[in-house]
Amino acid sequence: MSLTQGMKAKQLLAYYQAKNDEDARKAKERGDLVCWSASVAPPEFCITMGIEMVYPETHAAGIGAKKGAMDMLDVAERKGYNIDCCSYGRVNMGYMECLKEAAMTGVKPEVLVNSPAADVPLPDLVITCNNICNTLLKWYENLAAELDIPCIVIDVPFNHTMPIPEYAKAYIADQFRNAIAQLEVICGKPFDWKKFKEVKDQTQRSVYHWNRIADMAQYKPSPLNGFDLFNYMALIVACRSKDYAEITFKAFADELEENLKAGVYAFKGAEKTRIQWEGIAVWPHLGHTFKTLKNLGSIMTGTAYPALWDLHYDADDESLHSMAEAYTRIYINTCLSNKVEVLMGIMEKGKIDGTIYHLNRSCKLMSFLNVETAEIIKERNGKPYVSFDGDQTDPRVYSPAQYETRVQALVEMMEANMAAAE
């Protein structure tokens, strides 16, 4: 009998998160390779080569959500990493420094690493790309230098115009082939193209069911609380090329469809307003951000952040152009006009009444264009918006009182709009 038989989606999420981390620990114990990877770098190549994957961004988010970020941030700051650096990177560097010290001194890691999130091993190689930010390049180059390990960089140029031109797809496909060649040298064996096709197929099945979940927010009332996407994101990031993600997402999507048919919705009370969340979650204060909205009868039914992993492509395309397009078209790697179109589409599909913009101290790329984006969208559809100051992992930047005030203001504007329309 399968250990997961009869599990609900929430149980599967916890089980496979833990199993994926255990896979990495066991691989390290066997002497097999472990890779630390950027969140939107393609895992398909490493999985094909039998390399276990760890995702520092997801790991840092988990540490932040479980209130453990400050210990890792303190280590990073003593090492000289400034508060203006990405807090995911600082948490990860602090974690790496603790594991390095444990390896050098023989002290058990748990003595030095006061982290409530999963124990993951140091990498044998790192892989990154610049389709979400250039910070990742220096972050991963630094990991490679500190640990004296290979660093594979996949260059994914910014898209100043849309649609994406063929020469850009061809360039990125060449970057993919170069990464494969580097992995062949690191692993000492040829790339298995037949297995690669299987891995691509698996990735597409995971993405399909991930999109099934997100699509449930279109219904009014909604069976999906959009904040659940933040929790389930761990598997679309870390396990999209394994069946762990497919199994969990299918179960969750099936549960949501059953709830919709039975008239069971995310809010037991009536939905009063529906909001779009733009930006990364505030992991150390995730509960507060959600409960503040819920207490005001406002449900999140749209967010572009989890949609970064809508990485659908043609798995049969041997040129890799379709896969290249998937990894370059994510909205934060595209021009302002496309970003506006993406957010407008999410608002329309999710029947959104207003937007909350997270001005994230850590993630400059996701914050710099928010004000301009917000003004353009408001001019086009008349929907109100507010912004608040925060950080994805550093708990010191967020003010609960400021957030509550801004959300209250947004709710009042949304309700006034709705009253005027009646």
C-alpha positions, 0 to 999 in steps of 0.5 A, spaced: 500 500 500 502 506 498 504 511 504 500 516 500 494 513 499 488 516 502 492 523 503 488 529 502 492 535 498 495 538 504 497 532 507 501 530 500 504 537 500 507 536 507 509 529 505 512 531 498 516 537 501 519 533 506 521 527 501 524 532 496 529 534 502 530 527 504 532 525 497 537 531 497 540 528 504 540 521 501 543 523 495 549 527 499 550 521 503 551 516 497 556 521 494 551 523 488 551 530 486 546 535 489 545 542 485 542 548 488 538 552 483 535 558 482 527 558 482 526 559 475 532 556 472 530 549 468 530 543 473 529 538 467 537 538 465 539 536 472 533 531 473 535 528 467 542 527 469 540 524 476 542 530 480 538 532 486 535 539 486 535 544 492 532 551 491 535 556 496 529 561 494 524 556 497 528 554 503 529 561 505 522 562 504 520 556 509 525 559 514 522 566 513 515 563 514 517 559 520 520 565 524 527 563 523 530 568 518 533 573 523 538 567 525 541 566 518 540 574 517 545 575 523 550 570 520 550 574 513 550 581 516 556 579 520 559 576 514 558 583 511 552 582 506 548 589 506 541 589 508 540 592 501 542 585 498 536 580 497 534 577 503 533 570 500 540 571 498 542 573 505 538 567 509 541 562 504 548 565 505 547 565 512 545 558 512 551 556 507 556 559 512 553 555 518 554 549 514 561 550 512 563 552 519 560 545 521 564 541 516 570 544 518 569 544 525 566 537 525 560 540 530 554 537 528 550 542 523 544 542 528 548 546 533 550 551 528 544 552 524 538 554 528 533 554 522 526 551 523 526 549 516 528 543 512 536 541 513 538 541 506 546 539 504 551 543 501 551 543 493 556 540 489 554 545 483 549 551 482 545 553 476 542 559 475 539 564 470 537 571 469 530 571 467 527 573 474 533 578 476 541 579 475 542 579 483 541 571 482 548 571 478 552 574 483 549 570 489 550 564 485 557 566 483 558 567 490 556 560 492 560 557 487 566 561 489 565 560 497 564 553 496 569 552 490 564 548 486 562 549 478 557 554 477 552 554 470 549 560 468 543 560 463 543 567 460 535 569 458 535 576 455 530 581 457 524 582 452 524 589 451 518 588 446 513 582 445 512 577 442 518 574 443 522 574 437 525 567 434 532 569 434 531 570 442 528 563 442 534 560 438 539 564 443 536 561 449 536 554 446 543 554 445 544 556 452 540 550 454 545 546 450 551 549 453 548 547 460 547 540 458 554 540 455 557 542 462 553 537 466 556 532 461 563 534 463 561 535 471 557 528 471 562 524 467 557 521 462 553 523 456 546 526 456 540 521 456 535 525 451 530 519 451 530 520 459 530 528 457 523 527 453 520 523 459 522 529 464 519 534 460 513 530 459 513 530 467 514 537 467 508 539 463 503 534 467 505 538 473 504 545 470 497 543 467 495 541 474 498 547 477 494 551 472 488 547 474 488 550 481 489 557 479 483 557 474 479 555 480 479 563 482 475 565 476 469 562 480 465 567 484 464 565 490 471 562 489 473 555 492 480 557 492 483 562 497 489 565 493 493 565 499 493 557 498 497 558 492 503 561 496 503 554 500 503 550 494 508 554 490 514 550 494 512 544 489 511 547 483 518 550 484 522 544 487 518 538 484 515 540 477 520 535 474 518 530 479 511 526 479 511 529 487 508 536 484 503 532 479 500 528 484 499 533 489 496 538 484 492 533 481 489 532 488 488 539 490 485 541 483 480 535 484 478 537 491 477 544 489 472 542 483 468 537 488 467 543 493 465 547 487 460 542 485 458 542 492 457 549 493 463 549 498 467 555 498 474 558 501 470 563 505 465 560 509 462 568 510 460 572 504 465 574 499 465 582 499 471 584 495 476 580 491 483 583 490 489 582 486 496 581 490 502 583 486 509 581 488 512 576 493 509 573 499 511 576 506 513 570 508 514 572 516 508 575 516 504 571 511 498 569 516 497 576 518 497 579 511 491 573 509 487 574 516 487 582 515 484 581 508 479 575 511 477 579 517 474 585 512 471 579 507 476 580 502 479 574 498 485 574 494 483 571 487 489 573 483 496 574 483 501 574 478 507 571 482 505 564 482 504 564 475 511 565 474 511 557 474 506 557 468 512 554 464 508 550 459 511 548 452 511 543 447 515 537 450 516 534 443 520 540 440 527 537 439 529 544 437 528 547 444 525 553 442 518 552 445 522 550 452 526 557 451 520 561 450 517 558 456 523 560 460 523 567 457 516 570 457 515 570 465 512 577 466 517 580 470 522 578 464 518 582 459 517 590 458 512 594 461 506 594 456 506 586 457 506 586 464 500 591 464 497 586 459 498 580 464 496 583 470 489 586 467 488 579 464 489 576 471 484 582 474 479 580 469 479 573 470 479 573 477 473 578 477 478 583 481 475 589 485 482 592 487 490 591 487 495 590 493 502 592 491 507 589 495 513 594 495 518 589 497 525 592 499 529 585 497 526 584 490 527 591 486 525 588 480 518 586 482 517 593 486 521 598 481 515 598 476 509 597 481 507 605 481 507 606 474 504 599 472 499 601 478 497 608 475 496 605 468 492 599 470 487 604 474 487 609 468 484 603 464 480 599 468 478 604 474 480 599 479 483 602 486 490 600 489 494 601 495 501 599 496 505 597 503 512 596 505 515 589 506 520 584 505 519 577 502 524 574 508 526 580 513 521 581 518 524 587 520 521 591 514 514 590 515 509 594 519 503 590 521 499 597 522 501 600 516 498 594 512 492 594 516 491 601 514 492 600 507 488 594 506 482 598 510 483 604 505 483 599 499 476 595 502 473 602 502 475 604 495 473 598 492 466 598 496 465 605 494 466 603 487 461 597 487 456 602 490 457 607 485 456 601 480 449 599 483 
